[in-house]
Amino acid sequence: MAQEDAEPVRRARGWAIAELSKEDLEIFGLSELEERIAALQGEIARIRAQIDKKRAGRAAADAMFFKSS
């Protein structure tokens, strides 16, 4: 019962990358390290797409509210 009443654990933003940076890379094989790089490059692409989306939204808002007369 006590577990049902407990609130879910909230993790701070960026916790996953912090955990990744603590991992001992010596235990990984070459193919595992290459897979990890590919996964991280995919995450970088996802982040860049989000940045582009936010910049476009910001530019649209700026264009709407800061029109030159």
N, C-alpha and C positions, 0 to 999 in steps of 0.2 A: 504493500500500500504506500509506503513512504516514497518509493520511486515514482509512482503515479502522480503524487502531489508535488514533486520537485519540478522546478522551472527548468526549461531546456538551457543548456550551457550556451552562452553567447560568446562567439569568438571575435576578437578585434579584427578590423579590416587589415588585410595584408598578412594574416597569420600563416597562410599556406606558403608564401614565398619565404617567410622567415624560417619556417620549418625545413623547407628544401635547402636553404643555405647552411643549415646545421648538419646535414647528412654527410656521413663519411663516404667520399667518392672512391676511396681505395677498395671498397668491397664490391664495386661494380665491374663487370667485364666490359670489354671494348664495345660489343654490340649494344649492351645496356646503356652505356654512356652516349652512344650515337642516337639511340632511341630517345634518350632524355633530351638531347639537343634538339631533335626534331619536334618533340612535344613542346619544348620551351619556345622554339621559333614559331610554332603554331599559336602559342599564347601571345607572343609579341605581335603577331599579325592581328589577332583578335583585339588586342589593346589599341593598336594603331587605328583600326577601323572605328573603335569607340571614340577615340580622340578626334578623328575626322568628323564623325557624326556630331560630336559636341561643338566643334569649331564651326561647322555649318549652321547649327542651330543658333550659336552665338552671333554669327555674321548676319543671319536673317533677322534676329532681334535687334541688332545694332542698326541694320538698314531701316527697320520699321520705326524705331524710336529716335534715331539720330539723323533723320533726313536733312540734307542741307537745303535751305530755302533760297 
